[in-house]
Amino acid sequence: MFIKIYNVMKRYLIEIIILIPVIIILINTLFIYPIIGKCDNGDFERLFLYGGLSNLCNNYSEIYDGFVHIHYLISSPNIFLIFLLFYKNWVSGSILLKVAVVISLLVNNFSSNIFDIRYLAFVYSAIFTLSIFLILSFKRFSILLKLLAGIYIILIFTDTSYISYFNSFFGEAGTIVFFFLSIGTYLMLITKNNPEIRYFVYFFAASAVFLTSKAQEIPLFVFMIIVYIGLFIYYRDKKCRKCIMISSLVVFILCGISYISLTDRMNQNNMYQAVFSGILRGSENPEKDLEELGLNKKFIVFYGKSFYNKNSNGDPLGKDMMEQFYPNISPIKILCFYLKHPDRMWQKIQDSAMNAYSFYIPGKWNFAKGEYSTNKNINTFRTKLISRYPKLHHNIYIFILFSTVYICVVMIYLIKRKDKTTRLILLMLIFILAAGSSQFILPVIGSGHGDFGKHLFLLNLCYDTMFGISLLWCLSIIVKLLSYGITMCTGSQKIKKFKKNC
């Protein structure tokens, strides 16, 4: 047995070396006091319903006090909700919450009804670590590329601006872990010579939970179809193709269930924000815009007013709004408006770039009440990099330049390379670009500038991932050029062997 363990450790030595600091950072940041997390802004109840959870107090000011809450109540009368698969505002993160609640109950021998949010952080951290392992285990990585990829992951994706979501009930935590799990299971699948059906199931399950991790991600199914079609084309075995078709249909159904589960209140909030803090924001003639949308210009009274503000000139959920506003507006209408006014769409795209990477050094709001500390050792490398170069991270032309170079290189490889694995990798790279770049406009269509920086989270995640991929590509090119040049000059067989290994 020890020999087997030794052989496994020897085989995955680089992966283990990288995972050790990742695990240490996760433990120190999320589990050791004072822990770091996210405070409730009103969204938590959407998720912890599925775990049968509730706040320890009922006082509004105590619930929304601007601090991280570590403990919640497992409500005995609602314990059956742990086994409830689908309900209102369903997202895939609800599955992980159920797992976390069950772990909590088992650890406490069902004798405590207090839920510690770190159980949820543990589940997220486990999937995050597994995903990193699968990515680093990619067979086409040389030792050098594995090390560079690992260092990049440690510096960028264990930053508190990313992993602090693990100690929260926000959907961004699920977006992070399922995004990387989708990539990891995909790489594992396409590097198998004759993959078993289970490897297809792993990837499709991972992509399904990523696409349903937030309502905002559901439209990305359109881009994911590109990857599914690629798998169908290159895997011609009847069993594989049958699995791909069935799995694709299941993913589509799950996306549909997640979308249908959205409550009227959430849809109304989103549409309200999309109009009054989106289309009308910065408009020279807001009343004309309302009329073009097919809405009564009298609703201009809501311009600049919060959806939750009922003390102004009208109630966002009043009779007129319910009868004349919400039935006559939809994401399709808003998209059509922007397509008719490309200058306005460009304005929103620029706004998205300006609000991207809204990362910040942890403050009192990231700690439990009375536990704020500036002495805690945490990773803020990515956050400080953004604050040091704000013009680089908030410049739409930089995003466009990078995206253009990225897609051009991908397309060149797609044309020149004919092997299955390379082409399938390129399709995933195209999906990541499509997923990230679409966020310049999709959040605006879906909910205007409401909680804008947070809604651009996937943009940040995708572009950080693409930049890491670009670094690996550049390094591999440099190594090949150097080794080729040395080989031409010396003719050394040792150098040729080095080139092969790199």
C-alpha positions in Angstrom: 0.0 0.0 0.0 2.8 2.4 0.9 4.5 1.6 -2.4 1.3 2.5 -4.2 1.0 5.8 -2.3 4.6 6.5 -3.1 4.1 5.9 -6.8 1.0 8.1 -6.9 2.9 10.9 -5.1 5.8 10.5 -7.4 3.6 10.6 -10.5 1.7 13.7 -9.3 4.6 15.4 -7.5 4.3 18.8 -9.2 0.5 18.9 -8.6 1.0 18.1 -4.9 3.7 20.8 -4.6 1.3 23.4 -6.1 -1.8 22.2 -4.1 0.0 22.5 -0.7 0.2 26.3 -0.8 -3.3 26.5 -2.3 -4.7 24.4 0.6 -2.7 26.4 3.2 -4.1 29.7 1.8 -7.7 28.4 1.8 -7.4 27.1 5.4 -5.8 30.3 6.7 -8.3 32.6 4.9 -11.5 30.8 5.3 -11.3 28.6 8.4 -8.8 30.1 10.9 -10.1 33.1 13.0 -10.6 35.8 12.1 -12.1 34.2 9.0 -12.8 36.2 5.8 -16.1 36.1 3.9 -18.9 38.2 2.5 -21.7 39.9 4.3 -25.4 39.6 3.3 -26.8 42.2 0.9 -30.2 40.7 0.7 -29.4 37.8 -1.6 -28.6 35.1 0.9 -32.1 33.9 1.5 -32.4 32.8 -2.1 -29.9 30.0 -1.5 -30.1 29.0 2.2 -33.8 28.1 1.7 -32.5 24.9 0.1 -30.6 24.0 3.2 -33.4 24.6 5.6 -31.5 27.5 7.0 -32.5 30.8 8.6 -30.8 33.7 10.4 -30.2 33.4 14.1 -32.1 36.7 14.6 -35.2 38.3 13.1 -34.1 41.9 13.5 -33.5 43.6 10.1 -30.7 45.8 11.4 -28.9 42.8 13.0 -29.2 40.7 9.8 -27.9 43.4 7.5 -25.3 44.9 9.9 -22.6 44.9 7.2 -20.6 42.1 8.9 -19.9 38.4 8.0 -22.2 36.0 9.9 -20.7 32.7 10.7 -23.6 30.8 12.3 -27.1 30.1 11.0 -30.0 28.1 12.3 -31.0 24.8 10.8 -34.7 25.1 11.1 -36.1 21.7 12.2 -39.6 22.2 10.7 -38.0 22.9 7.3 -35.4 20.1 7.4 -37.2 18.4 4.5 -36.0 21.3 2.3 -32.6 19.6 2.3 -34.1 16.9 0.1 -36.0 19.5 -2.0 -34.4 19.3 -5.5 -36.0 22.2 -7.3 -37.9 25.2 -6.1 -37.9 29.0 -6.6 -34.7 30.7 -7.7 -33.0 27.4 -8.2 -29.2 27.4 -8.8 -26.7 24.6 -8.7 -25.0 26.0 -5.6 -28.1 24.7 -3.7 -26.7 21.1 -4.2 -23.5 22.1 -2.4 -25.4 23.7 0.4 -27.3 20.5 1.0 -24.1 18.6 1.1 -22.6 21.1 3.6 -25.7 20.9 5.8 -25.6 17.1 5.8 -21.9 17.2 6.8 -22.7 19.6 9.6 -25.4 17.4 10.9 -23.2 14.3 10.7 -20.2 15.9 12.4 -22.4 17.1 15.2 -24.2 13.7 15.4 -27.6 15.5 14.7 -27.4 17.1 18.1 -26.9 20.7 17.0 -29.1 22.8 14.8 -26.4 25.5 14.4 -24.8 25.7 10.9 -21.3 27.0 10.6 -20.8 28.6 7.2 -17.3 27.1 7.1 -18.9 23.8 6.2 -20.0 25.4 3.0 -16.5 26.9 2.5 -15.1 23.4 3.0 -17.3 22.0 0.2 -16.3 24.8 -2.2 -12.7 24.5 -1.3 -12.7 20.7 -1.9 -14.1 21.2 -5.4 -11.8 24.1 -6.1 -8.8 22.0 -5.1 -10.0 19.0 -7.2 -10.4 21.3 -10.2 -6.9 22.7 -9.9 -5.5 19.2 -9.7 -7.4 18.1 -12.8 -6.2 21.2 -14.7 -2.5 20.7 -13.7 -2.7 17.0 -14.5 -3.3 17.9 -18.2 -1.0 15.5 -20.1 0.3 18.1 -22.5 1.8 20.2 -19.8 5.5 19.9 -19.4 7.0 20.2 -15.9 7.8 23.9 -16.6 4.3 24.7 -17.8 2.7 22.9 -14.8 4.9 25.0 -12.4 4.0 28.3 -14.2 0.3 27.4 -14.3 0.4 26.5 -10.6 2.1 29.7 -9.6 -0.3 31.7 -11.6 -3.3 30.0 -10.0 -1.9 30.6 -6.5 -1.2 34.3 -7.1 -4.4 35.1 -9.0 -7.2 32.8 -8.0 -6.5 32.4 -4.3 -6.7 36.1 -3.9 -9.3 37.1 -1.3 -11.4 38.9 -3.9 -12.1 35.4 -5.3 -12.1 32.9 -2.5 -13.8 35.1 0.1 -17.1 34.2 -1.7 -16.6 30.7 -0.3 -17.7 32.0 3.1 -21.0 33.3 1.7 -24.3 32.3 0.1 -23.5 34.2 -3.1 -23.7 32.4 -6.5 -20.2 33.7 -7.4 -18.7 30.9 -5.3 -20.4 28.3 -7.4 -19.4 30.1 -10.5 -15.7 29.9 -9.5 -15.5 26.2 -8.6 -17.8 25.0 -11.3 -16.0 27.0 -14.0 -12.7 25.4 -13.2 -14.3 22.0 -12.7 -15.7 22.3 -16.2 -12.3 23.0 -17.6 -10.6 20.3 -15.5 -13.1 17.5 -16.4 -12.9 18.6 -20.1 -9.1 18.4 -20.2 -9.3 15.0 -18.5 -11.9 13.8 -21.1 -10.1 14.9 -24.3 -6.7 13.5 -23.3 -8.1 10.0 -23.0 -7.4 7.8 -26.1 -10.7 5.9 -25.7 -12.6 7.6 -22.9 -15.2 5.7 -21.0 -18.7 7.1 -20.9 -18.2 8.3 -17.3 -15.7 10.9 -18.4 -18.3 12.4 -20.7 -20.7 12.4 -17.8 -18.2 14.2 -15.5 -17.7 17.0 -18.0 -21.4 17.4 -18.9 -22.3 17.4 -15.2 -19.7 20.0 -14.5 -20.8 22.2 -17.4 -24.4 21.9 -16.3 -23.7 23.1 -12.7 -21.6 25.9 -14.1 -24.3 27.2 -16.4 -26.9 27.1 -13.6 -24.6 28.5 -10.9 -26.3 31.9 -11.5 -29.2 33.0 -13.6 -26.7 35.3 -15.4 -24.8 32.2 -16.7 -27.8 30.5 -18.3 -27.4 32.3 -21.7 -23.9 31.0 -22.0 -25.5 27.6 -22.9 -25.6 29.1 -26.5 -21.7 29.3 -26.5 -21.3 25.9 -24.7 -23.1 24.3 -27.6 -20.0 24.9 -29.7 -18.0 22.6 -27.3 -20.8 20.0 -27.3 -20.8 19.9 -31.1 -17.1 19.6 -31.2 -17.3 16.5 -28.9 -20.0 15.0 -31.1 -17.9 15.5 -34.3 -14.7 14.0 -32.9 -16.1 11.1 -30.9 -17.9 8.9 -33.5 -18.5 5.9 -31.3 -22.3 5.3 -31.1 -22.3 5.1 -27.3 -20.3 8.3 -27.0 -22.5 10.2 -29.4 -25.7 8.9 -27.7 -24.2 10.1 -24.4 -23.3 13.5 -25.8 -26.8 14.0 -27.2 -28.6 12.9 -24.1 -26.3 14.9 -21.8 -26.7 18.0 -24.0 -30.4 17.7 -23.7 -30.2 17.3 -19.9 -28.1 20.4 -19.6 -30.6 22.3 -21.7 -33.5 21.1 -19.5 -31.6 22.1 -16.3 -30.9 25.5 -17.7 -34.6 25.8 -18.5 -35.6 24.7 -15.0 -33.3 27.3 -13.5 -34.7 30.0 -15.7 -38.3 29.1 -15.1 -37.7 28.9 -11.3 -36.9 32.6 -11.2 -39.6 34.3 -9.1 -41.7 37.2 -10.5 -40.2 39.5 -7.9 -36.6 38.7 -9.2 -37.7 39.2 -12.8 -39.4 42.5 -11.9 -36.4 43.7 -10.0 -34.1 42.9 -13.0 -36.3 44.5 -15.6 -36.8 47.6 -13.4 -33.0 47.9 -13.0 -32.4 47.2 -16.8 -34.7 50.2 -17.7 -34.3 52.8 -15.0 -30.6 52.2 -14.1 -29.7 50.8 -17.5 -31.3 52.3 -20.6 -32.3 55.6 -19.0 -28.9 56.0 -17.2 -27.0 58.8 -19.1 -29.8 59.2 -21.6 -30.3 62.6 -23.2 -34.0 62.0 -23.6 -35.3 59.4 -21.1 -39.0 60.0 -21.8 -38.4 59.3 -25.5 -36.6 56.1 -24.6 -39.5 54.9 -22.6 -41.9 55.5 -25.5 -39.6 53.6 -27.9 -39.7 50.7 -25.5 -43.5 50.7 -25.7 -43.8 52.1 -22.1 -45.8 55.1 -20.8 -43.5 58.1 -20.3 -45.2 58.7 -17.0 -43.0 56.1 -15.5 -40.1 58.6 -15.7 -40.9 59.3 -12.0 -39.0 56.1 -11.2 -35.8 57.2 -12.9 -33.0 57.3 -10.4 -35.1 55.5 -7.7 -34.4 52.2 -6.1 -36.6 49.2 -6.8 -37.0 48.9 -3.0 -37.9 52.6 -2.5 -41.7 52.9 -2.0 -41.6 56.3 -0.4 -41.0 58.3 -3.6 -43.5 59.3 -6.3 -44.7 55.8 -6.8 -44.5 52.2 -5.8 -42.3 50.0 -8.2 -44.8 47.2 -7.4 -47.9 49.4 -7.6 -50.9 48.7 -9.7 -49.8 50.8 -12.7 -46.4 49.2 -12.8 -47.9 45.7 -12.5 -50.4 46.3 -15.3 -48.6 48.6 -17.7 -44.8 48.3 -17.1 -43.7 44.7 -16.4 -46.0 42.9 -18.9 -44.6 45.2 -21.6 -40.9 44.9 -21.1 -38.5 42.0 -21.5 -34.8 41.3 -22.0 -35.4 40.8 -25.8 -36.9 44.3 -26.0 -34.0 45.8 -24.2 -31.5 43.9 -26.4 -33.4 45.2 -29.5 -33.2 48.8 -28.2 -29.4 48.5 -27.8 -29.1 47.0 -31.3 -31.1 49.9 -32.7 -28.8 52.3 -30.9 -25.2 51.0 -31.2 -23.9 54.2 -29.7 -25.8 53.5 -26.5 -24.6 49.9 -26.5 -21.0 51.1 -26.9 -21.6 53.5 -23.9 -22.7 50.5 -21.8 -19.7 48.4 -22.9 -17.4 51.2 -21.9 -19.2 51.4 -18.5 -18.7 47.7 -18.1 -14.9 48.1 -18.7 -14.8 50.9 -16.1 -16.6 48.8 -13.5 -14.7 45.6 -14.2 -12.3 44.3 -11.6 -14.1 46.0 -8.7 -11.7 44.2 -6.3 -10.8 45.7 -2.9 -8.6 45.0 0.1 -10.7 43.2 2.8 -12.3 45.6 5.2 -14.5 45.3 8.3 -17.3 44.1 6.0 -15.3 41.0 5.2 -15.0 39.9 8.9 -17.4 38.9 11.7 -18.4 41.7 14.0 -15.5 42.8 16.3 -13.0 40.6 14.5 -11.6 42.9 11.9 -7.8 42.6 11.7 -5.1 44.1 9.5 -2.5 41.6 10.7 -4.1 38.5 9.1 -1.8 37.0 6.4 -3.9 36.8 3.2 -3.3 36.8 -0.5 -4.2 40.2 -2.1 -1.8 40.0 -5.0 -4.4 40.3 -7.7 -6.3 43.1 -5.9 -3.1 45.1 -5.4 -2.1 44.6 -9.1 -5.5 46.1 -10.2 -5.1 49.1 -7.9 -1.6 49.6 -9.1 -2.6 49.6 -12.8 -6.2 50.9 -12.9 -5.9 52.3 -16.5 -4.9 48.9 -17.7 -7.7 47.0 -16.1 -10.5 49.5 -16.8 -9.6 50.4 -20.4 -12.1 49.0 -23.0 -9.5 49.3 -25.8 -7.1 47.0 -23.8 -9.8 44.4 -23.5 -10.6 44.7 -27.3 -6.9 44.4 -28.2 -6.3 41.4 -26.0 -9.5 39.7 -27.2 -8.6 40.3 -30.8 -5.0 38.9 -30.5 -6.4 36.0 -28.5 -9.0 34.9 -31.0 -6.7 35.5 -34.0 -4.1 33.1 -32.4 -6.8 30.6 -31.6 -8.2 30.7 -35.2 -4.7 30.3 -36.7 -4.2 27.2 -34.6 -7.7 25.9 -35.4 -6.9 26.2 -39.2 -3.3 24.8 -39.0 -3.8 22.0 -36.4 -5.8 19.0 -37.4 -5.4 16.7 -34.4 -8.5 16.1 -32.3 -7.1 17.1 -28.9 -5.8 20.4 -30.0 -8.9 21.4 -31.8 -11.1 20.4 -28.9 -8.9 22.5 -26.6 -9.3 25.5 -29.0 -13.1 25.2 -28.8 -13.0 25.5 -25.0 -10.7 28.5 -25.4 -13.3 30.1 -27.7 -16.0 29.4 -25.2 -14.0 31.1 -22.4 -13.6 34.2 -24.6 -17.3 34.2 -25.6 -18.3 33.8 -21.9 -16.1 36.6 -20.7 -16.7 39.1 -23.5 -20.4 38.6 -23.5 -20.4 40.0 -19.9 -19.7 43.5 -21.3 -23.4 43.7 -22.3 -25.4 40.8 -20.8 -25.5 42.1 -17.2 -26.7 45.5 -18.5 -29.4 43.8 -20.5 -30.4 41.7 -17.5 -30.3 44.2 -14.7 -28.8 47.5 -15.8 -26.2 49.0 -13.4 -27.8 47.3 -10.3 -24.9 45.8 -8.2 -22.9 46.3 -11.4 -19.4 45.5 -10.2 -20.6 42.2 -8.7 -22.5 41.2 -11.9 -19.2 41.6 -13.9 -17.6 38.9 -11.8 -17.5 36.3 -14.7 -15.8 38.9 -16.9 -13.0 39.1 -14.4 -12.8 35.4 -14.0 -12.7 34.6 -17.7 -10.2 37.3 -18.6 -7.8 36.3 -15.7 -8.1 32.8 -17.0 -7.4 33.8 -20.6 -4.4 35.9 -19.6 -3.0 32.9 -17.7 -3.5 30.7 -20.8 -1.8 33.3 -22.9 1.2 33.4 -20.6 1.5 29.6 -20.8 1.3 29.8 -24.6 4.0 32.5 -24.8 6.3 30.5 -22.5 5.9 27.4 -24.6 6.8 29.3 -27.8 9.8 30.9 -26.1 11.1 27.5 -24.8 10.6 25.9 -28.2 12.4 28.7 -30.0 15.3 28.7 -27.6 15.7 25.0 -27.6 15.5 25.0 -31.4 18.1 27.7 -31.7 20.5 25.9 -29.3 19.9 22.6 -31.2 20.8 24.2 -34.5 24.0 25.7 -33.1 25.2 22.7 -31.2 23.5 19.6 -32.6 23.4 18.3 -29.1 21.3 15.3 -28.5 20.8 16.4 -24.9 19.3 19.7 -26.0 17.0 17.9 -28.4 15.8 15.7 -25.5 15.3 18.9 -23.4 13.2 20.4 -26.3 11.1 17.3 -26.4 10.4 17.4 -22.6 9.4 21.1 -22.8 
